[in-house]
Amino acid sequence: MKAIVWTKYGSPDVLQFQEVAKPVPQDNEVLIKIKATTVTAGDCEMRRLQLPLMLSFPMRLYAGLLKPKRIPILGQEFAGKVEAVGKQVTAYKIGDQLFGTTGFGFGAYAEYICLVAKPSPMQGILAVKPTNLSYEEAAAVPTAGLEALHFLRKANLQPDQKVLIIGAGGSIGTFAVQLARHLGAEVTGVDSTEKLDMLRAIGANHVIDYTKEEYTNSGAAYDLIIDVVGGRRVARRLKLLQQDGYYFLAYAGLSHLLLGWWISLTSSKKLKIESSSQKKADLIFLKELIEAGALKPVIDRCYPLEQTAEAHRFAETGQKKGNIAITVAPLLTA
Ligand SMILES: NC(=O)c1ccc[n+]([C@@H]2O[C@H](COP(=O)([O-])OP(=O)(O)OC[C@H]3O[C@@H](n4cnc5c(N)ncnc54)[C@H](OP(=O)(O)O)[C@@H]3O)[C@@H](O)[C@H]2O)c1
């Protein structure tokens, strides 16, 4: 089968379109013909292994000290069709259309993948794909959708509460905007100029252009802040959080851990660094919202599998609105 092999840590050039062995399912696995996958900011960070220090060292130990040996193929989420099932599999049958995450083995940048039909948390999640989405749209849901849902649930968001989403125009942000609006919150999205119309279109009540406005001095007070950007300005942005409010960081370093500790000692604000534990029930919850018309993934561009390196280059420009999808099957089977 064709796959994008992750040959080294580094620039998008390390992603090479190659022929590799087609996997064969074990008794407890399904063989999925992948129709679409995605390129996320997280995939680019993994490819470069440019992660916060507290993550990059354990990740390098796990994936391979000098090159990524244990994870030969990147791609953390997918949508596709079951092509074969192992003897013990009763949950799915040939032809079922599924979507999900691949767990710590990654491997979605490929024509086929074998996944355990009833995976443990480290092995990803599988669920039946929403009926009203294309494969490309469905592939973009699991990782960012679950992350956004996790933050909103942890904060126990209530109708009419005020939410600020920093980096609202990207993968997590576009799900967070729609989910927070669905829960009845008043949503302000912060991102760069070109993304603001899209943010209004998906329901943001207010938008802020961070390239033109120093909003941290606005005096506004939010019940929940979801910050997917992080960096040095977190302490300044915390001024915008109400006492007892939650501030979630999707990308954090050691300094943020220390800041969170300090904030917990000196105020009732809560600075949280966590990620979704990826539960099947939550993915099904998102699927049901999608099928009810309350949530729709934003897709900026689709690339064919062989241009995955190009898709990584585009993801790193910071220009993408929502998500980038990779179309796997049609080009290769046409
Ligand atoms: N996607 C996931 O499922 C997931 C899960 C766990 C953790 N994470 C981590 O969370 C982080 C964000 O992920 P993502 O996939 O949502 O990234 P993304 O799609 O790249 O979105 C980030 C957004 O932030 C905007 N931005 C950059 N600087 C900003 C600033 N100073 N103020 C406001 N907005 C700014 C970017 O737009 P401009 O560049 O145009 O400004 C972009 O629209 C990544 O580090 C990732 O590793 C992601």
The ligand as a MOL file (V3000), in Angstrom:
LIG
                    3D

  0  0  0     0  0            999 V3000
M  V30 BEGIN CTAB
M  V30 COUNTS 48 52 0 0 0
M  V30 BEGIN ATOM
M  V30 1 N -5.7830 19.7420 17.3700 0
M  V30 2 C -5.8010 18.9600 18.4450 0
M  V30 3 O -6.5620 18.0050 18.5030 0
M  V30 4 C -4.9220 19.2140 19.6550 0
M  V30 5 C -5.0510 18.3880 20.7680 0
M  V30 6 C -4.2480 18.6620 21.8930 0
M  V30 7 C -3.3530 19.7200 21.8680 0
M  V30 8 N -3.2480 20.4770 20.7540 0 CHG=1
M  V30 9 C -2.2830 21.5860 20.7560 0
M  V30 10 O -3.0130 22.8000 20.7720 0
M  V30 11 C -2.3580 23.7540 19.9640 0
M  V30 12 C -3.3560 24.3610 19.0090 0
M  V30 13 O -3.9050 23.3340 18.2220 0
M  V30 14 P -4.8500 23.6410 16.9830 0
M  V30 15 O -4.8700 22.3550 16.2310 0
M  V30 16 O -6.1050 24.2810 17.3590 0 CHG=-1
M  V30 17 O -3.9110 24.7010 16.1940 0
M  V30 18 P -4.2510 25.5440 14.8940 0
M  V30 19 O -5.2800 24.8590 14.1050 0
M  V30 20 O -2.9370 25.8690 14.2570 0
M  V30 21 O -4.9040 26.8800 15.4820 0
M  V30 22 C -4.1850 27.8630 16.1690 0
M  V30 23 C -4.8130 29.2160 15.8310 0
M  V30 24 O -4.2450 30.2280 16.6770 0
M  V30 25 C -4.0440 31.3980 15.9000 0
M  V30 26 N -3.0740 32.2330 16.5980 0
M  V30 27 C -1.7100 32.2150 16.5240 0
M  V30 28 N -1.1940 33.1390 17.3750 0
M  V30 29 C -2.2410 33.7230 17.9950 0
M  V30 30 C -2.3510 34.7240 18.9970 0
M  V30 31 N -1.2690 35.3080 19.5380 0
M  V30 32 N -3.5720 35.0890 19.4110 0
M  V30 33 C -4.6870 34.5120 18.8920 0
M  V30 34 N -4.6590 33.5520 17.9370 0
M  V30 35 C -3.4370 33.1650 17.4930 0
M  V30 36 C -3.5950 30.8510 14.5660 0
M  V30 37 O -3.8100 31.7770 13.5200 0
M  V30 38 P -2.6740 32.7590 12.9330 0
M  V30 39 O -1.4270 31.9440 12.8210 0
M  V30 40 O -3.2470 33.2450 11.6410 0
M  V30 41 O -2.5340 33.8520 13.9250 0
M  V30 42 C -4.5500 29.6570 14.4110 0
M  V30 43 O -5.7630 30.0400 13.8020 0
M  V30 44 C -1.2020 23.0310 19.2780 0
M  V30 45 O -0.0070 23.3960 19.9070 0
M  V30 46 C -1.4820 21.5690 19.4840 0
M  V30 47 O -0.3350 20.7900 19.6700 0
M  V30 48 C -4.0030 20.2550 19.6560 0
M  V30 END ATOM
M  V30 BEGIN BOND
M  V30 1 1 1 2
M  V30 2 2 2 3
M  V30 3 1 2 4
M  V30 4 1 4 5
M  V30 5 2 4 48
M  V30 6 2 5 6
M  V30 7 1 6 7
M  V30 8 2 7 8
M  V30 9 1 8 9
M  V30 10 1 8 48
M  V30 11 1 9 10
M  V30 12 1 9 46
M  V30 13 1 10 11
M  V30 14 1 11 12
M  V30 15 1 11 44
M  V30 16 1 12 13
M  V30 17 1 13 14
M  V30 18 2 14 15
M  V30 19 1 14 16
M  V30 20 1 14 17
M  V30 21 1 17 18
M  V30 22 2 18 19
M  V30 23 1 18 20
M  V30 24 1 18 21
M  V30 25 1 21 22
M  V30 26 1 22 23
M  V30 27 1 23 24
M  V30 28 1 23 42
M  V30 29 1 24 25
M  V30 30 1 25 26
M  V30 31 1 25 36
M  V30 32 1 26 27
M  V30 33 1 26 35
M  V30 34 2 27 28
M  V30 35 1 28 29
M  V30 36 1 29 30
M  V30 37 2 29 35
M  V30 38 1 30 31
M  V30 39 2 30 32
M  V30 40 1 32 33
M  V30 41 2 33 34
M  V30 42 1 34 35
M  V30 43 1 36 37
M  V30 44 1 36 42
M  V30 45 1 37 38
M  V30 46 2 38 39
M  V30 47 1 38 40
M  V30 48 1 38 41
M  V30 49 1 42 43
M  V30 50 1 44 45
M  V30 51 1 44 46
M  V30 52 1 46 47
M  V30 END BOND
M  V30 END CTAB
M  END
